[in-house]
Amino acid sequence: MAKSHQEKTATLGDRSQALVIRASYRLIPRLALTTSYAIARTLSALLLRLLPRQRKTILGNLDVAFGTQLDKSQKREIARAMAENMIKGFFECFYLGSRFHDKVDGRATIVGREHLDHALARGKGVIAISAHFGNFTILASIMKQAHYPFHMVLRDPQSEPLARLFQEFRRNSGQQWINTTPFEQCQREILNCMRRNEIICLITDEHKRHGGVAVDFFGHPASTAIGPALLFLRTGAALLPLFMVRQEDDTHTVIIEPPLEYTPTGNRTVDIRTLTSMFTKRIEHYVRQYPDQWLWLNRRWKGLSRGDKHYRG
């Protein structure tokens, strides 16, 4: 297996975690889907009790985002529901990458295909903007099943056993992806996709330690990756928000919005900040609408959340 420019590690904890995930991968798909969802509900409450650091991060982020708009009980319920949705998402990956994939096949619909089709008709490729939202881990599978040339841009864990396992899941579920490392190779592959008029999907909702730009997110500055803006300015490809929403019956809806409309000013600094703010606002819109479907474990606001090690309050 090709390694990134950074040597991957393999601690005893990594190997143990990989063994647990692999055992679940073999067991869970044999169960009825409703049974695995029931297990997810039970595990969600248990994990929040057993992982106090993660619980503190989630609740701290909710405090930053919603302040007094929500009381403590509402925030705790969002945390529990988020954990349940996250575990359900993992389980759905197991089904999709196994011989029992028919249990989850056909449980997703795509709304707004006309926006994507029109963007592809321009012939310059499409930059899909998404987030750690809904079951984003199977988004590439659903788009591939819909016959779109869709590539997720992602970073594998530094743990070698986990990276190998996640790659296996993606291959078995028919996904195409571009690894963020090595950086130069990642950029070449992205540009090649654009030249072939294909779709690359960028997850753009994490704190960017280096090279980001601070834009408003829930009323607070959040350092955000500028890659989508730079790629838009370089290629002229459509910049198109795309989100996967879990429904109450645990089916999924892929919502494809019209491309963001923006005419570059020629001032690179202004263009990058404006574009980054535009797609960040679309992410905030969906997080506000479905707060239990965003991964609140992200340390999005450095120094503002009580769950952040850099908290200065």
LUMVEXLO-626219 format. One line per 2 residues: for each residue x, z, y of C-alpha. Coordinates in steps of 0.001 Angstrom, whole numbers, plus 500000, padded with zeros to 6 digits. Layout:
BEGIN
X Z Y  ...
REM end
This chain:
BEGIN
500000 500000 500000  501281 499096 503438
502111 502096 505583  501850 502485 509309
504881 502915 511578  504353 506660 511089
505099 507911 507594  501967 509221 505937
502008 512735 504529  500631 514224 501331
500345 518016 501386  498781 520073 498629
495722 520539 500836  495441 516790 501339
495602 516151 497605  493029 518856 496915
490688 517456 499548  491081 513958 498130
490281 515241 494624  487095 516958 495856
485991 513811 497696  486740 511610 494687
484802 513940 492381  481856 513781 494790
482232 510002 494901  481741 509883 491135
478915 512431 490992  476699 511954 494060
475683 508292 493472  474317 509233 490045
471736 511448 491741  468470 510352 493299
468947 509720 497003  466417 512427 497874
468413 514920 495806  471642 514138 497640
469838 514548 500982  468585 517967 499852
472160 518925 498976  473248 517779 502433
470683 520062 504083  471948 523040 502093
475607 522271 502724  475127 521788 506461
474052 525379 507061  476732 526687 504687
479583 524759 506287  478721 525904 509804
478940 529505 508610  482191 528955 506699
483972 526955 509412  483880 529091 512580
486477 527006 514453  484504 523801 513993
481266 525609 514905  482893 526853 518108
484012 523324 518999  480536 521874 518446
478738 524560 520423  481380 524469 523161
480885 520734 523601  477117 521183 523695
477588 523767 526431  479600 521285 528499
477124 518443 527978  473835 520280 528391
474668 523571 530105  471464 525528 530623
469231 522521 529895  469151 523741 526284
469099 527330 525071  471388 528722 522360
468879 528238 519572  468400 524561 520500
472147 524004 520518  472531 525717 517144
469793 523490 515717  471529 520378 517040
474762 521611 515425  473045 522154 512077
471257 518801 512195  474503 517063 513181
476261 518595 510162  473398 517509 507902
473500 513952 509222  477274 513840 508829
477091 514904 505183  474259 512471 504492
476472 509776 505981  479326 510647 503627
476976 510557 500664  475599 507170 501716
479180 505870 501757  479570 507057 498167
476445 505181 497100  477397 502031 498964
480855 501892 497411  479643 502506 493857
477728 500617 491189  474663 502551 492345
474641 500820 495746  471122 499496 495105
469820 503003 495945  470806 502489 499587
470695 498689 499882  468009 497427 502228
467619 500732 504069  468868 499347 507386
467310 496945 509860  468941 495172 512782
467219 495040 516157  468521 492711 518864
470222 490122 516664  469401 487514 519291
471833 489195 521692  474660 488989 519179
473810 485438 518141  473742 484303 521762
477079 486008 522435  478664 484307 519409
477297 480950 520569  479627 481209 523580
482540 480752 521168  484842 483420 522639
484269 486198 520132  482429 489487 520612
483710 492963 521464  481173 495392 520017
481286 498848 521598  480143 501787 519497
480770 505491 518900  480979 508222 516280
477219 508007 516198  474689 507760 513378
476274 506649 510138  478830 504462 511886
480968 504527 508704  478687 502028 506959
478043 499857 510011  480592 497265 508886
478900 497014 505480  475483 496400 507010
476777 493759 509387  478650 492049 506554
475462 492024 504448  473764 490338 507412
476467 487624 507199  478280 488472 510423
482109 488181 510679  482401 491853 511610
485639 493874 511719  485808 497581 512496
488949 498708 514329  489922 502138 513027
492707 504597 512370  493299 505908 508858
494162 509589 508311  497866 510429 508280
497253 511960 504852  498311 509290 502350
495825 510327 499590  492923 510395 502057
493927 507101 503668  494102 505439 500251
490716 506867 499291  489000 505748 502497
490438 502258 502093  489014 502171 498572
485556 503104 499885  485705 500363 502485
486852 497706 500032  484201 498657 497481
481464 498486 500114  482563 495057 501329
483896 496108 504711  486486 494287 506795
488650 496346 509106  491706 496319 511346
493991 499345 511329  495137 500583 514729
498713 500921 513469  501131 499298 513803
499920 498648 517356  501426 495170 517719
499921 493997 514435  496543 495453 515420
496589 493513 518693  497506 490275 516941
494685 490661 514443  492149 491433 517173
493165 488373 519188  493044 486216 516054
489473 487423 515479  488576 486465 519031
490066 482986 518537  487994 482577 515361
484865 483634 517298  484395 486784 515224
483239 490321 516045  485514 493313 516450
483969 496780 516805  485725 499460 518858
484837 503159 518639  485367 504370 522197
484114 507943 522506  487201 510071 521822
489507 511827 524261  492382 509492 525117
495543 511543 525525  497694 508730 526909
496832 505587 528817  493154 506332 529345
491078 506436 532489  488849 509345 533510
485192 508346 533790  482010 510363 534004
480517 511526 530707  477642 514024 530927
478651 514818 534509  482296 515619 533697
485471 513497 533756  486507 512368 530299
489702 510440 529559  488563 507231 527861
490332 504325 526158  490626 501200 528304
491201 498802 525402  487706 497246 525506
487995 496573 529242  491466 495037 528880
490316 492829 526005  487259 491686 527976
489401 490769 530981  491953 488955 528820
489632 486957 526554  486290 486639 528336
484592 487736 525109  481169 489354 525405
481238 493171 525665  478217 494248 523679
476982 497826 522998  475944 498382 519385
474690 501640 517845  473427 502729 514466
470526 505184 514622  469263 507276 511706
465479 507373 511558  463332 510339 510501
462869 508827 507023  466667 508417 506679
466598 504666 507045  468865 503170 509692
468371 500900 512673  471278 498965 514112
470463 498499 517797  472262 495596 519446
472005 495566 523227  472539 492602 525538
476174 492138 526603  477268 494116 529644
477052 491930 532721  480133 492138 534895
482008 489707 537092  485675 490690 537498
486731 491372 541071  490365 490440 540541
491386 494055 541177  492564 495087 537712
492368 498823 538380  488824 498607 539712
487684 496290 536916  489074 498524 534157
487509 501681 535584  484139 500022 536212
483915 498442 532756  485001 501664 531042
482382 503607 532979  479708 501048 532064
480160 501290 528310  480630 505074 528454
477234 505365 530146  475666 503430 527259
477190 505913 524803  475865 508840 526848
472405 507258 526862  472224 507300 523060
473775 510747 522719  471177 512155 525112
468387 510430 523198  469647 511479 519740
471950 514477 520300  472078 515416 516608
473551 512010 515724  476779 512222 517732
479889 513837 516264  480235 516860 518550
483486 517765 516795  485327 515416 519172
487298 517356 521808  485914 515036 524462
486450 517191 527546  489959 518610 527496
490030 522061 529049  486283 522299 529743
484870 523392 526389  485221 526922 525015
485860 525238 521676  488882 523395 523088
492328 524953 522626  493137 523817 526179
490152 525693 527648  491058 527197 531025
487858 529115 531792
REM end
